């Protein structure tokens, strides 16, 4: 790496990291009841960046109680919708003003490229905040033409109204900590809810800074709270009887536990869970476009993306060209820390996760699979894994079945399109899929056959705030974004008036 190319850490970031970080409750940093702290690391070096409280059940109860009080008092929901919208738009402006600070914090804590942090974690997040802020003034019910037959001669007017669900628990993963926290925060606030965010213990920094900036923008105290901690903290939040809605993004096994805990209190929940996402490439596919699209869709954030493509079914006519093209590019990718804008491959989030990814790679090697790129650890400090491409993989191999959540692509040739679609659907997951073809008729006929919440054609992984996002099967329950997100943070009340 050319050290001269490395981004210099800003004074604002240095000042934040030098503080003794606390929970954020009732509009201000708040010392934790728990005396245990969790160290936070820089994945590019393995060195400690900071530490945060490992909140216990008492801390969680305090955060939920503050959110509950703020909701009951109507500090937020009683504002006119236009006022909530205006504050959320001001929040976007505050985030924009602190964009470089947030991007650097995200890169230092999560490991990803500063280019990704600037463009996606901050840039796309700003667009999401501004889009979702507008929903505060567009939440509507409907009038109903009812036919109630008694008493004779009576007339009725019926309608529905949308009301905020109440206190929301937002449990956020480590792959896009800032962006996914905002995916939960802004629609909840647009709907009039209050919220307690629990970031991943690996990546808590931007959530804490986000809460401070929300107060600066005018979000009232108690409306947005943050508790940091590990498994016990998350379990206490998911099982809390005063939480009305849980919005969770993370692994399928953890999502099942959260759903089971929520049901005990009849807490509403939405789960955006794992994916083992296929791409199907027909015989007419543009090879260069497909190679570049798969690299973007498979290696973004080192493959630590729930919707990333990881198993690729290619028609035999184009198989060798695409496999070799992917291998050539993967083998040439440069490795380095996220603060080096020229580095194309950055570290995984933690030593633990690197060990997990390497276990999948070791299993593939033990199964005798052929690696045409990667498959080993670079000789440098930090939690790196080389981008990996595995050739001509049997459709029933473990590397095809299991979610790796790392920079590993498995390629499978096919001769028959119905077989390829069947293989694409042969998974317990159903988050996303992509189809690659220039045949419009084939695209229109095949898209409905994919068992996935999102199907892209000739691209993989782009999202938009207006597009619903969520999974089929074990990839989750519910949808994020747009009207669907608002629906998830509201209750529908039916009103019937006799007159």
Secondary structure, DSSP 8 states (H G I E B T S, - for coil): --GGGB----HHHHHHHHS---EEETTEEE--S---EEEEEETTTTEEEEEEE---HHHHHHHHHHHHHHHHHTTTTTS-HHHHHHHHHHHHHHHHHTHHHHHHHHHHHH---HHHIIIIIIIIHHHHHHHHHGGGG-----EE------STT--EEEEEEEEE--EEEEE--SSSHHHHHHHHHHHHHHTT-EEEEE--TTS-HHHHHHHHHHHHHT--TTSEEE---SHHHHHHHHT-TT--EEEEES-HHHHHHHHHHHHHTT-EEEEE----EEEEE-TT--HHHHHHHHHHHHHGGGG--TT-EEEEEEEHHHHHHHHHHHHHHHHH--B--TTBTT-SB---S-HHHHHHHHHHHHHHHHTT-EEEE--S--SSSSS----EEEES--TT-HHHHS---SSEEEEEEES-HHHHHHHHH-SSEESEEEEE-S-HHHHHHHHTT--SSEEEES--S---TTS-B--EETTEES-BSHHHHHHHTEEEEEEEEE-
